[in-house]
Amino acid sequence: MRNLLGRLLQRSSAELDRIAASWSVELTGHDRHSDVSFLYRTMTDVWATRDVWERVSPTGKRLIRALDDHDGAACPPAVLAAEAEVPLADARPELRHLFDLGIISSEGTADPDAPVFLPREMGLMIERVEAEQSAIVQWDAPLAELMAAVPYPELEEAAIAWGARVIPAMHARGELVGLVQAQLSHPDRVSRMIATLSPPARNIWARLGTAGGSLALDELLSPADVPLQARRRILRELASPLLLWHGYDEKGTRLAAVPAEILNPPPVEVEPPPDLILLETADVVEPEWLFPYAAGWDVLTILREVQLSGPRWRVLAEADPALVRRLSRRLWWADRETRDVPTGYLSFVVRVAALAGILRDDDGRAVPGEAAADWREHGFAAAGKRLVAAWAGVEEWIEGRERVDATLYGASWPLFRQQLIDALGDLDEDQWYDQGRFIERLLKARPDLLRQATVVSVGSAPRRARIDTPEQVQDRREQILSLLTGTTLETACVWLGLIERSATLHGRRAVLRVTPFGRWVAGRRVEPGLPSLGQAAIAVGGGFQVLLYRPTPRRVWSLSAIAELQSLDRISTWALTAEAFTRALAGGLSLSQVTTYLERQSGVALPQNVAYTLAEWDRGYRRVWLRRAVLLVPEEGEESEPIVAALKDAGLEPELLSDGRIALVFDEPDAGERLYGAATRALRERGFAPLADPHSPAPRRRR
């Protein structure tokens, strides 16, 4: 194996300790593999390599440069000495020293003439340090120019240090440069970062600022005062977010520096966001009226379907076409003519309802969730707000996955949605706005919107390899963010009632208008109410129609239990049918409960023909009551009363039947075995012999 890790694993414990001491670190000695791993990380750290390379003699450096030219191949010491123009007698002890440092490895053991080679990782680290020494950095150069020389892994590390969500090897270089440079260009952000560092790191930052941005490293942190391992740790605190940089001067002295644009950033010219475009109501196509809390009402409809039919969860969550057809007539968001449901709508509201605890997956079946009953007891505004909160907090882009084939990593969707809701809350009610300009203004006013997200693909085209410069990245990000924001507005924001959307009469440009509910969710106004129609909440007609004037989740839920929905409108219509009434009776309701509810909600007695017909339907409903029980059959000639007394004495509640048998009734399905055991013990303790004979003779009749 030519890699460094393999060679370290072949070293003895004594050799590992010697290498660790040379690199100014200590090994725990508890676990060999942990020690090797720690030593490997140290030797592939550029700060540690700089320290060690500084202590390698000129002869050793010449030998390493010659060995590096072999690209990992082994080379005999004699050949290597000749190539480096070093006497063999001088080369051998120097090679032994480099071997003890762990920089080079040998194919032999104790043979001084065994071929040696440079592990791949050490070759890369030394090449980097040599390149730094040959390139004199101008610290007053533009920051963008300096960032161009930063290795890709260190850009990833810097982005993470500044709080970005980074997926390794997935970001374009230009995107990482843009993320980090945006932080380094703001003095307030730099100050906040410095405040989080350790006191020694803050002290170094202050000294560099006083010195004009550059100091010799040994003057800043002398190895005589600070151990090298501690010095590296302090320097990494500042170097990880690229606040501190490393370089060399003309004499080869190591420098710690802060680029001028970081230490004294030029004023940032912030382009003001574009003004919103307002449109007159007369210039906009008036949208079709929908109930302001249509999604909440539709969740009630879905919940009722789940209670009645118990569909498979996958069928419901994936919006099976057969289920959609069955539900579409009862959904607000279904087209009134074609009954088509918007793409992704049903699966979206099901997912949101599940997040809110209203629905859940019970072993593959959809069932009401634990929060369903409580959610129905609130008004539509409060119920809708809980749906919005469930949607806003989910870490996935559930509103757009069926409309846009986009793959993003590291996106903070809850933060994105909260910022979008806040921006909508700043709009005026009853005012139409151009949607494109609203999105453009949002992206300009909130440049950090989805900044941490990595766009891997949109549609079928991968995005990573094609985007490299910061300008290209920014242009592409704005296009993609516009698409994602527009899709979120068209789906979740419309479906949940935060906004209304339409188009201009001429040009058909998309426009939007924030609803009172949307501004309330954003915290900009009081809770909106619904118009109070009719003299009572409902009206029951002689034609068995029920008109719903004042909808609440509880009323919609109750009516869906006893009637069939006929139409959805400002005043929705329900019909009392034999099928619906029978279904209510099967669900445990009684005639008196149904009639009492209808009369209380309407404020008047039911029409005579309606009351009579409901009673007829009730009489035609053939009920059979079932009860669970443990049955005791006394032996022929045995009296039942002593057995009953024994059971009562044991704290049980026996019921003596007319044929002499005794029943112990229970309601809970799993209580039968417990009751059976209790009866057995009670009888045995009181001198009876309880038997379980499935072939016992028919019970006798009491005399």
Protein Blocks (a to p, Z undefined) as FASTA:
>chain_A
ZZfklmmmmpcfklmmmmmmmnopaceklamklmmmmmmmmmmpfklmmmmmmmpcfklm
mmmmmmmmnnopacdfklmmmmnopafklmmmmmmmmmmnomaccfblmlmkbccdddfk
lmmmmmmmmmmmmpccdfkbcfklmmmmpcfklmmmmmmmnopacdehkacfklmmmmmm
mmmmpmklmmmmmmmmcfklmmmmmmmmmnoopacfklmmgfklmcfklmmmmmmmmmmn
omaccdddfkopacddddfklmmccddddddddddddddfklpccdddddfklmmmmmmm
mmmmmmmnopafklmmnopaklmmmmmmmpfklcfklopacehklmmmmmmmmmnopacc
eehiacddfklmmmmmpcfklmmmmmmmmmmmpcbdfklmmmbccddehiafklmmmmmm
mmmmmpcehiacdfklmmmmmmmmmmmgoklpccfbgcjbcfklmpmbfklmmmmmmmmm
mmmmmmmmmmmmmmnopaccdddfbhpaacddddfklmmmnopaccdddddehjbfbdcd
fkopacdfbgcfklmmmmmmmmccfbdcfbdcddddfklmmmmmmnopafklmmmmmmmm
nopacdfklmmmmmmmmmmpccddddddddddddehiafklmmmmmmmnopacdddfkop
acdddfblklmmmmmmmmmmmmmmnopacdddfkbccddddZZ
